Amino acid sequence: MDTTLTDPLVGQLLDGRYRVESRIARGGMASVYLALDVRLDRTVAVKVMHRSLAEDPQFVRRFIGEAKSVASLSHPNIVQVFDQGTDGANVYLSMEYVPGRTLRDVLRRRGRLPAREALEMVIPVLAALGAAHQAGLIHRDVKPENVLLADDGRVKVVDFGLARAIEATNQTKTGMMIGTIGYMSPEQVTTGTADARSDVYATGIMLFELLTGRQPYAGETPMAVAYRHVHESVPAPSSIVPDVPPSIDALVLAATDKDPAARPADATAMLVAAVEVHRTLPKTGHTGAHAAPLGTGDTGAHSGVRTGGHRTLPPHGEASSFGTAQHALAEPEPLGQTMIQPRTELLTGPTEVERPRARGSRTVWFLAALALVMVAGIAFTGWWFSQGRYTKVPDLVDKPITVARLEAQQAGFEVRIGEARFDDKVPKDVVLDTDPGAGAEVVKGAVLTLIPSAGPQTIAVPAVEGLSLADARAKIAEAGLTPGRVSKSASDTIPRDQVIRTNPPVGKRVKKGGTVNFVVSAGLLMPDVTQMMRDQAEKLLREKGFNVQVDETADDTPPGTVIAQDPSGGAEVVAGQTVHLTVSRGPDQGFHWPWEVNPADPNQTPPTVVNVPNVMFKSVRDAVNELKAAGFTVKVRRVVGTDRVVGENPLGQQPPGTTITLWH
């Protein structure tokens, strides 16, 4: 029976955006679905966490934080994370859909690979891990199930950060190991801590498996395998497959050294070494006599070790075409699963060993010796913990970073401050997370990384003045802000339906996703320049892009004064339109100003006149104060909306108390 038919999510619209079409895979942490993003009309893979994890607030918080960090990675060998969210009880990731198969599928089908081809699988994995390490991210669960081989030949790494997110769940207990036993570094086993060198170790184990067809350690129980990681050195691949070149032996042994300090510092360092080794290999790709071409069946005769050299089960789920998650979610073998396992058993070794086939007294003596070893181991374990060798990580989340640092130092930790992360709810410089997480049991004096909050992410409002409303909305949305309300206002400079200004204004930093409102022009209005001096009016209109034609006529106003205009002030016009100005040339005869002497009245006394201060281009406030101080009355008219004077009339000499008109 098709299990997707009984899955309640199939056919549903998740979060109003993702139409779930079928289930790709199901595993211990999540189920993965093929879905259509109806908003962008593209096929995606949606990973939905199981209900037990989604109900854990600590997991959800760390899951979201890790998703944001992974989404910031942009690398051709990393499966891109598009989105994360919640829909009711469903916590999900939306990811790039990559049709193809996992590296685990290749190993099942073929067994071991030729040395050159194995390196060509590992090199893009190292490139992906190197990009993550440079961004401060650790994978923590590198294994063939988490490496995808796309149908077009690309190699993609998936599931960054999920093992770390699992550490935050209430389902794990103090002293638990989280990871995949077969690829877990010694420090992950003994202390639960991981850094870039832990990813290097796991990649070295994976390269060993590609070269030999099996993992370096086998055991009856996961704990037996973990014990061997801590207490044994990984053998050279050539000890199993003799034709493996010495340079690849050296690369594997360096990457899997028990001492993290002896390994390459990060994946980029190992990548450089791997590329150099690859350069020295024969270009035929067949470094051994038994290499099988890609895609051929595994007969088991080409190497001393078959694909089934360790326990395998038939493939799980749809194994022919899948997306970003038919990997760790549906593990084919117990030792390949991401596990949560007690750590204390490793202090004395595995509790299950192979029994020799001797009979009689030899068996009795062996069992007695084994019992003594187990009792001694239990006693040693009690002594180990009673001596205070280990300590728990305190819960420092939501505390000020200065306080948390002091508490951690007083508890005996070496404190490091990690890169701050944006968070909408946790204030700036407050602890958002710790690595290792609260409650983890680690060796005293271990490094404890505090991740501070950077507070809400803010974005500067982009410049959109003069754009059409549609273009302005798109630019605001592209910047990560939300287009808001629209209001209209008349303008004498900006054509109809173009943006005049925004609220908040351009350059103001706004919380990511915040709303930006628009003021849009109701139309380009003709400035009113009547009563202005001709030269001032012409300059103003030409600067605004209008063509100006002037006619002079006799009038009782001072010569050069604009007495009329067409179109009139306030009329809606188009850019480049012609404006007709009618300008006074003064009266044809006689006097017209009250302070002029009438030639027919020789007894007339000329009035007192004073010079009008020229306040052109001064600030309106300063201009008004200066004219009033000189004894004039001032009238202010808005023509362009600037705070500088662009017109003044009359000028020259005028009687005190005359009204001077200013335009700005």
C-alpha positions in Angstrom: 0.0 0.0 0.0 1.3 3.5 -0.9 2.0 5.2 2.5 1.7 8.6 0.9 -2.0 8.0 0.5 -2.5 7.7 4.3 -0.2 10.6 5.1 -2.5 13.5 6.3 -0.2 16.2 4.8 -0.3 14.9 1.2 -2.7 17.1 -0.7 -2.7 19.8 1.9 -1.5 23.5 1.5 1.2 23.9 4.1 1.4 27.4 5.6 -0.8 28.7 2.7 2.1 28.3 0.3 3.4 24.8 -0.2 1.0 22.2 -1.8 2.2 18.8 -0.6 2.2 16.3 -3.5 3.9 13.2 -2.2 6.1 11.9 0.6 9.7 11.3 -0.5 11.1 9.7 2.7 10.4 9.2 6.4 13.0 8.8 9.2 13.6 9.3 12.9 13.5 13.1 12.9 11.4 14.2 10.0 9.4 13.3 6.9 10.3 14.8 3.5 7.7 15.8 0.9 7.7 16.8 -2.7 5.8 20.1 -2.8 4.9 23.0 -5.1 5.6 26.5 -3.9 2.4 28.1 -5.2 3.7 31.6 -4.6 6.8 31.2 -6.8 5.5 28.3 -8.9 8.5 26.0 -8.3 9.0 22.5 -7.0 10.7 22.2 -3.6 11.4 19.6 -1.0 9.7 20.3 2.4 11.2 18.6 5.5 8.6 18.5 8.3 9.8 17.6 11.8 8.0 14.9 13.7 5.4 16.0 16.2 7.6 15.0 19.2 10.2 17.5 18.2 7.8 20.2 17.0 6.2 20.2 20.5 9.6 21.0 22.1 10.1 24.8 22.4 13.8 24.5 22.8 14.1 22.5 19.7 11.9 24.9 17.7 13.9 27.9 18.8 17.3 26.3 17.9 15.9 24.8 14.7 14.8 28.2 13.5 18.1 29.7 14.4 20.1 27.0 12.6 17.8 27.4 9.6 18.4 31.1 9.4 22.2 30.5 9.5 22.1 27.7 6.9 19.9 29.9 4.6 22.6 32.5 4.6 25.0 30.0 3.0 25.2 30.3 -0.8 27.4 27.5 -2.3 26.9 25.3 -5.4 27.6 22.2 -3.3 25.2 23.0 -0.5 21.5 22.3 -0.8 19.9 25.7 -0.5 17.4 26.4 2.3 14.7 28.7 1.0 12.4 29.1 4.0 11.4 27.9 7.4 8.2 28.2 9.3 5.4 26.7 11.4 1.9 25.8 10.5 0.0 24.6 13.5 1.9 21.6 14.9 4.1 21.4 11.8 7.6 22.8 11.9 9.2 22.7 8.5 12.1 23.6 6.2 11.6 24.5 2.5 14.6 23.4 0.5 16.0 23.1 -3.0 14.7 19.9 -4.7 17.5 17.8 -6.1 16.5 14.7 -8.1 19.1 12.0 -7.8 20.5 9.6 -5.2 22.6 9.6 -2.1 26.2 8.5 -1.8 24.9 5.7 0.4 22.9 4.4 -2.7 26.1 4.4 -4.7 28.0 2.4 -2.1 25.1 -0.1 -1.9 25.1 -0.6 -5.6 28.8 -0.6 -6.3 30.8 -1.2 -3.2 34.1 0.5 -3.1 35.2 3.2 -5.7 38.5 3.7 -7.4 40.8 6.2 -5.5 40.5 9.0 -8.1 36.7 8.7 -8.2 36.4 8.5 -4.4 38.4 11.8 -4.2 36.1 13.4 -6.8 33.2 12.6 -4.6 34.8 14.0 -1.5 36.3 17.2 -3.0 33.0 19.0 -3.5 31.9 17.8 0.0 35.0 19.5 1.4 34.3 22.6 -0.6 30.8 22.8 0.9 32.0 22.2 4.4 34.8 24.7 3.9 32.3 27.4 3.0 30.2 26.5 6.1 33.3 26.6 8.4 34.3 30.0 7.1 30.8 31.2 8.0 31.1 29.7 11.5 28.8 26.7 10.9 29.6 23.1 11.8 27.7 20.2 10.1 28.1 17.7 12.9 26.7 14.7 10.9 28.8 14.2 7.8 28.0 10.8 6.2 27.1 9.3 2.8 23.4 9.6 3.6 23.8 13.4 3.8 25.6 13.7 0.4 23.4 13.9 -2.7 24.4 13.1 -6.3 22.1 15.0 -8.5 21.0 13.5 -11.9 23.0 16.3 -13.6 26.2 15.2 -11.8 26.3 17.9 -9.1 27.3 16.9 -5.5 25.3 18.5 -2.7 25.6 18.4 1.1 22.4 18.5 3.2 21.2 18.7 6.8 23.5 21.4 8.2 22.7 22.2 11.8 20.0 19.6 12.4 22.2 17.5 14.8 22.8 20.7 16.7 19.1 21.5 16.8 18.4 18.1 18.2 20.8 18.8 21.1 18.3 21.4 22.4 15.4 19.0 22.7 14.0 17.8 26.0 14.3 14.2 24.6 18.0 14.2 25.2 19.6 13.8 28.6 22.8 14.9 30.2 25.7 12.8 29.0 24.1 11.8 25.7 25.9 11.6 22.4 24.2 13.0 19.4 25.4 12.1 15.9 26.1 9.0 13.7 28.2 6.5 15.5 30.1 5.3 12.5 31.4 8.8 11.7 31.6 10.3 15.1 34.9 11.9 16.2 36.6 10.9 19.5 35.9 14.3 21.0 32.2 14.1 20.1 32.0 10.7 21.8 33.9 11.7 25.0 32.8 15.3 25.5 29.9 15.9 23.2 31.7 18.9 21.6 32.2 19.4 17.9 34.1 21.9 15.8 35.4 22.1 12.2 37.9 19.3 12.9 35.0 17.0 13.8 33.6 17.5 10.3 37.1 16.8 8.9 37.2 13.5 10.9 33.8 12.4 9.6 34.8 13.2 6.0 38.0 11.1 6.5 35.9 8.2 7.7 33.6 8.6 4.7 36.6 8.7 2.3 37.8 5.5 4.0 34.4 3.9 3.3 34.4 5.0 -0.4 37.9 3.5 -0.9 37.3 0.2 0.9 33.5 -0.4 0.7 33.1 -0.4 4.5 33.6 1.6 7.6 36.8 1.3 9.6 35.1 0.0 12.8 32.5 -2.7 13.3 30.9 -3.9 16.5 28.0 -5.8 17.9 26.6 -2.5 19.4 26.8 1.2 18.6 28.7 1.7 21.9 31.3 -0.9 20.8 31.9 1.1 17.6 32.1 4.4 19.6 34.7 2.8 22.0 36.9 1.9 19.0 36.7 5.5 17.7 38.1 6.7 21.0 40.7 4.1 21.7 41.9 2.9 18.3 43.5 4.5 15.2 41.8 4.2 11.8 43.8 1.8 9.7 45.3 2.8 6.4 42.8 2.0 3.5 45.6 0.1 1.7 45.6 -2.4 4.6 42.2 -3.5 3.2 42.6 -2.6 -0.5 46.3 -2.9 -1.3 46.2 -0.7 -4.5 45.1 2.5 -2.6 48.0 5.0 -3.2 50.2 6.0 -0.2 49.2 9.7 -0.7 45.5 8.8 -0.1 46.5 6.7 2.9 48.2 9.7 4.3 45.2 12.0 3.6 42.8 9.6 5.4 45.1 9.1 8.4 45.7 12.8 8.8 41.9 13.5 8.7 41.1 10.8 11.2 43.8 11.4 13.8 42.4 10.9 17.3 44.0 14.2 18.3 42.0 17.1 16.8 45.0 19.3 16.8 46.8 16.9 14.5 44.1 17.0 11.8 43.7 19.7 9.1 42.3 22.8 10.8 39.1 22.8 8.8 37.6 21.5 5.6 39.3 24.1 3.5 42.7 22.9 4.7 41.7 19.3 3.9 40.4 20.4 0.5 43.7 21.9 -0.4 45.5 18.6 0.5 42.8 16.5 -1.4 43.1 18.5 -4.6 46.9 18.1 -4.5 46.6 14.3 -4.0 44.0 14.2 -6.9 46.5 16.1 -9.1 49.1 13.3 -8.7 46.8 10.4 -9.5 46.6 8.7 -12.9 44.1 10.5 -15.1 42.5 7.2 -16.2 40.6 7.1 -12.8 41.5 3.4 -12.4 44.0 3.5 -9.6 43.4 -0.2 -8.8 43.0 -3.3 -10.9 39.5 -3.9 -9.7 37.8 -0.6 -10.2 34.2 -0.8 -11.5 32.6 1.9 -13.7 30.0 4.1 -12.3 26.6 2.6 -12.5 27.6 -1.0 -12.8 26.3 -3.6 -10.4 28.3 -4.8 -7.5 29.2 -8.5 -7.9 31.3 -8.5 -4.8 34.2 -10.0 -6.7 36.1 -6.8 -7.5 37.3 -6.3 -4.0 38.0 -8.2 -0.9 35.1 -6.5 0.8 31.5 -6.5 -0.5 29.0 -3.8 0.1 27.5 -6.0 2.7 30.8 -6.2 4.7 28.8 -4.6 7.5 25.1 -5.1 8.1 22.8 -3.7 5.5 19.0 -3.8 4.8 17.1 -3.2 1.6 16.6 0.4 0.5 13.9 2.3 2.3 11.3 4.4 0.6 11.4 5.6 -3.0 15.0 4.9 -4.0 14.9 6.0 -7.6 14.3 9.8 -7.6 14.2 12.0 -4.5 14.8 15.5 -3.3 16.8 17.0 -0.6 16.1 14.6 2.2 16.2 10.9 1.2 19.3 10.6 3.2 19.7 10.6 7.0 15.9 10.3 7.4 15.7 6.8 6.1 18.9 5.1 7.2 19.4 1.6 5.9 21.6 0.4 8.8 21.6 0.8 12.6 25.2 2.1 12.7 24.5 4.7 10.0 21.7 6.5 11.9 21.8 9.8 13.7 21.7 8.6 17.2 21.2 9.7 20.8 23.3 7.4 22.9 24.7 7.4 26.5 28.4 8.5 26.7 29.4 7.0 30.1 29.8 3.5 28.8 32.8 4.5 26.8 34.9 5.1 29.8 35.5 1.4 30.3 34.7 0.1 26.9 31.8 -1.7 25.2 29.6 -3.9 27.4 29.1 -6.5 24.7 32.1 -8.5 23.3 32.4 -11.5 21.1 32.5 -14.7 23.1 35.3 -17.2 22.2 34.2 -20.7 21.2 36.2 -22.4 23.9 34.3 -24.8 26.1 34.5 -26.1 29.7 36.8 -24.5 32.2 38.2 -22.0 29.6 34.7 -20.6 29.2 34.2 -20.3 33.0 37.5 -18.5 33.5 36.7 -16.2 30.6 33.3 -15.3 32.0 34.8 -14.7 35.5 37.5 -12.4 34.1 34.9 -10.6 32.0 32.8 -10.0 35.1 35.8 -8.7 37.0 36.5 -6.2 34.2 32.9 -5.0 34.2 32.9 -4.5 38.0 36.2 -2.7 37.8 34.8 -0.6 34.9 31.7 0.4 36.9 33.9 1.3 39.9 36.2 3.4 37.7 33.2 5.2 36.1 31.9 6.1 39.6 35.3 7.4 40.6 35.7 9.3 37.4 32.5 11.3 37.9 32.8 11.6 41.7 36.2 13.4 41.2 34.3 16.2 39.4 35.9 15.5 36.0 32.8 16.6 34.3 30.4 19.5 34.8 27.1 20.6 33.3 26.7 23.6 31.1 24.6 26.2 33.0 21.5 27.7 31.4 22.6 31.2 30.3 20.0 31.9 27.7 18.2 35.2 28.1 20.9 36.6 30.4 23.0 39.7 29.5 26.2 38.7 27.8 28.4 40.3 30.5 26.5 38.4 33.3 26.6 35.1 31.4 30.3 35.4 30.7 31.0 36.0 34.4 28.8 33.0 35.5 30.5 30.7 32.9 34.0 31.8 34.0 33.1 31.2 37.6 31.8 27.7 36.7 35.3 27.0 35.2 34.6 27.3 31.5 36.8 29.0 29.0 34.4 31.5 27.4 34.3 32.6 23.8 31.8 35.1 22.3 30.4 33.8 19.0 29.0 35.8 16.2 25.8 37.7 17.1 22.6 36.6 15.4 19.6 38.8 14.7 16.5 37.9 16.7 13.1 39.7 16.8 12.3 38.9 20.4 15.6 38.7 22.3 17.2 42.1 23.0 20.7 43.1 21.7 23.6 41.8 23.8 21.5 39.1 25.6 22.5 35.4 25.2 20.5 33.8 22.5 22.2 30.3 22.6 25.2 28.5 23.9 27.5 25.8 22.4 27.4 23.3 24.0 23.7 23.7 25.0 22.5 24.1 28.6 22.6 20.8 30.5 25.3 19.2 28.4 28.0 17.4 30.4 31.5 18.4 29.4 35.0 18.3 30.8 35.8 21.1 33.2 37.6 23.9 31.5 36.1 23.2 28.1 35.3 26.1 25.8 31.8 27.5 26.1 30.6 29.7 23.2 28.0 32.3 24.0 25.9 33.4 21.0 24.6 37.0 21.7 21.5 38.5 20.1 22.1 41.3 17.7 18.5 42.4 18.3 16.0 42.7 15.5 17.5 43.0 12.0 17.0 46.5 10.6 17.1 47.7 7.0 17.6 51.2 5.6 14.6 52.4 3.6 15.8 52.5 0.0 15.5 55.7 -2.2 12.2 55.4 -4.2 11.4 59.1 -4.8 10.5 59.7 -8.5 9.7 56.0 -9.1 6.3 54.8 -10.2 4.2 53.3 -7.3 4.6 49.8 -8.7 8.4 50.1 -9.0 8.6 51.6 -5.5 6.6 48.8 -4.0 8.8 46.2 -5.7 12.0 47.9 -4.5 10.7 48.2 -0.9 9.7 44.5 -0.9 13.0 43.4 -2.4 14.8 45.2 0.4 12.9 43.0 3.0 10.3 45.6 4.0 6.6 45.7 3.6 4.9 48.2 1.3 2.1 50.0 3.2 -0.5 52.6 2.7 -0.6 55.1 -0.2 -1.7 58.8 0.1 -1.7 61.5 -2.6 -0.4 65.1 -2.5 -0.1 67.8 -5.2 3.4 68.5 -6.4 4.9 71.2 -8.7 7.9 69.0 -9.4 6.8 65.3 -9.6 4.5 63.9 -12.3 1.2 62.2 -11.4 1.5 58.7 -9.7 5.2 59.0 -8.9 6.5 58.7 -5.3 7.1 62.1 -3.6 8.4 60.7 -0.3 8.1 57.7 2.1 7.2 57.3 5.8 9.6 56.4 7.4 11.9 58.6 5.2 14.6 57.3 2.9 17.7 56.1 4.8 15.8 55.5 8.1 16.6 52.1 9.5 13.4 50.0 10.0 13.0 46.5 11.5 13.1 43.8 8.9 9.6 43.3 7.5 8.5 46.7 8.8 5.9 48.8 6.9 6.8 51.7 4.6 4.0 54.1 3.5 4.1 56.2 0.3 3.1 59.7 -0.6 2.3 59.8 -4.3 2.0 62.8 -6.6 -1.5 63.8 -7.6 0.0 65.5 -10.7 2.6 68.0 -11.8 1.3 71.5 -10.9 2.3 74.8 -12.5 4.1 77.1 -10.0 2.4 80.5 -9.5 5.0 83.1 -10.4 2.7 86.2 -10.7 4.1 89.4 -9.0 7.6 87.9 -9.3 10.3 89.7 -11.1 10.7 88.5 -14.7 14.3 87.3 -14.4 13.5 85.4 -11.2 10.4 83.8 -12.7 12.1 82.7 -15.9 15.1 81.2 -14.0 12.7 79.2 -11.8 10.5 77.9 -14.6 13.4 76.9 -16.9 15.1 75.0 -14.0 11.9 73.0 -13.7 12.0 72.1 -17.4 9.4 74.5 -18.8 9.8 76.5 -21.9 9.1 80.2 -21.3 7.7 82.9 -23.6 7.4 86.5 -22.5 5.2 89.4 -23.6 5.5 92.9 -22.2 2.7 95.4 -21.7 2.1 98.7 -20.0 1.0 98.5 -16.4 1.1 100.5 -13.3 3.2 97.9 -11.6 7.0 98.2 -11.4 8.7 97.4 -14.7 9.7 93.7 -15.0 6.9 92.4 -12.7 5.0 89.3 -13.9 1.4 90.4 -14.0 -0.1 87.2 -15.6 0.8 83.7 -16.7 -0.7 80.9 -18.8 -1.2 78.1 -17.6 -2.1 79.7 -14.3 -0.5 78.7 -11.1 -1.9 75.5 -9.7 -3.0 74.0 -13.1 -1.9 70.4 -13.8 0.7 70.4 -16.6 3.2 68.1 -18.2 7.0 68.3 -18.1 8.4 70.5 -20.9 5.2 72.5 -21.4 5.4 76.1 -22.7 4.5 78.9 -20.2 3.4 82.3 -21.4 4.3 85.2 -19.0 3.0 88.7 -19.3 5.4 91.2 -17.8 4.9 94.9 -17.0 7.1 97.5 -18.7 5.7 100.3 -16.5 3.2 103.0 -17.4 3.3 104.7 -20.8 3.2 108.2 -19.2 2.8 110.1 -15.9 3.7 108.8 -12.5 2.2 105.8 -10.9 4.1 105.4 -7.6 3.0 107.5 -4.7 6.5 108.5 -3.8 7.3 109.9 -7.3 7.1 113.7 -7.7 4.2 115.0 -9.8 5.7 117.4 -12.4 2.4 119.4 -12.3 2.7 119.9 -8.6 6.0 121.6 -7.8 5.1 121.9 -4.2 4.9 118.1 -3.7 7.3 116.7 -1.1 9.0 113.4 -2.1 8.3 110.7 0.4 11.2 109.0 2.4 12.5 105.8 0.7 15.1 103.3 1.9 17.0 100.5 0.1 15.3 97.1 0.1 17.8 94.4 1.3 18.5 91.7 -1.3 17.7 88.5 0.5 17.7 86.2 -2.6 18.8 82.6 -1.7 18.9 83.2 2.0 16.9 81.1 4.3 13.3 82.2 4.6 13.6 82.8 8.3 16.7 85.0 8.0 15.2 86.9 5.0 12.0 87.7 6.9 14.0 88.9 9.9 16.3 91.1 7.8 13.4 92.7 5.9 11.4 93.4 9.1 14.5 94.9 10.7 14.7 97.3 7.8 11.1 98.4 8.4 9.3 96.5 5.7 6.2 94.2 5.9 6.8 90.7 4.5 4.5 88.3 2.6 5.8 84.8 2.0 4.5 82.6 -0.9 5.4 79.0 -1.5 6.3 78.1 -5.1 8.8 75.2 -5.0 8.8 74.2 -1.3 12.5 74.9 -0.6 13.6 76.7 2.5 15.5 79.2 0.5 14.3 82.5 -1.1 13.9 82.1 -4.9 12.1 85.3 -5.6 11.8 88.8 -4.1 9.7 91.8 -5.2 9.9 94.8 -5.1 13.6 95.6 -5.0 15.5 98.8 -5.2 14.2 101.7 -3.0 10.8 101.6 -1.3 9.1 103.7 1.4 9.3 102.1 4.9 6.3 99.8 5.6 6.1 98.6 1.9 5.1 95.0 1.6 7.9 92.8 0.2 6.8 89.5 -1.2 9.2 86.5 -0.9 8.9 83.2 -2.8 10.4 80.0 -1.6 
